[in-house]
Amino acid sequence: MWEYLKLIRIYTKPKGQLPDYNSPIVLHSEKTSVEDFCNKLHRSIAKEFKYALVWGSSVKHQPQKVGIDHVLSDEDVVQIVKKIFLLPFR
């Protein structure tokens, strides 16, 4: 069914926790970049994106640090790392 509908499942991994295999983020196979994944979660995440750690078949090393243009594969696990914005000191 997943192949017929051209859908892939991407699992999220919060920092310091195990991956959440119960509720994957579902992407269409034509839009499978890390940026598409971020936008599916929330639009502001892509703006604050620094890098992502990916486990799965789309990377050579487990985990591998990737950029926003990296193309994900079915059942990859992704942990997003965001930029830290510091407020000016007064």
C-alpha positions in Angstrom: 0.0 0.0 0.0 2.8 2.5 0.9 4.5 1.9 -2.4 1.3 2.1 -4.4 0.4 5.4 -2.9 4.0 6.6 -3.1 4.2 7.5 0.6 7.1 7.2 3.0 7.2 7.1 6.8 9.7 9.2 8.7 10.1 8.8 12.5 11.0 11.5 14.9 13.6 11.3 17.6 13.5 13.9 20.4 17.0 14.6 21.9 17.9 12.2 24.6 14.9 9.9 24.0 14.1 6.8 21.9 12.5 7.2 18.4 8.8 7.5 18.3 7.8 4.5 16.1 4.0 4.9 16.9 3.3 8.0 15.0 5.4 8.6 11.9 5.4 11.7 9.7 4.0 10.6 6.3 5.5 12.3 3.2 4.8 11.9 -0.5 7.7 10.3 -2.3 8.1 13.4 -4.5 8.7 15.6 -1.5 11.1 13.7 0.8 13.8 16.3 1.7 14.6 17.2 5.3 13.0 20.6 4.5 9.7 18.9 3.5 9.9 17.0 6.8 10.4 20.2 8.8 7.5 21.9 7.0 5.2 19.0 7.8 6.0 19.3 11.5 5.8 23.2 11.6 6.7 26.0 9.2 9.0 27.7 11.7 11.2 24.7 12.2 12.8 25.1 8.7 13.6 28.7 9.5 15.4 27.8 12.7 17.1 24.6 11.2 20.8 24.1 11.9 21.3 20.4 10.9 19.6 17.1 11.3 20.8 13.7 12.6 19.5 10.8 10.5 19.5 7.1 11.1 18.4 4.8 8.3 19.0 3.8 4.7 19.5 7.3 3.3 22.8 7.8 5.1 26.2 5.9 5.2 26.8 6.4 8.9 24.5 5.9 11.9 23.7 8.7 12.8 24.9 11.1 10.1 24.7 14.9 10.2 22.9 16.2 7.2 21.6 19.5 5.7 18.2 20.7 4.9 18.4 19.4 1.2 19.1 15.8 2.2 16.7 13.3 0.7 15.1 10.9 3.2 14.2 7.2 2.7 11.2 5.2 4.0 11.5 4.5 7.8 14.4 6.9 8.4 14.7 8.4 11.9 15.3 12.1 12.1 16.4 14.4 15.0 16.3 18.1 14.1 18.8 20.5 15.7 17.8 24.1 15.6 19.8 27.3 15.8 20.0 29.1 19.1 19.0 32.7 18.9 20.5 34.8 21.7 18.7 38.0 22.8 20.9 41.1 23.0 22.2 41.9 26.5 20.8 45.2 27.9 
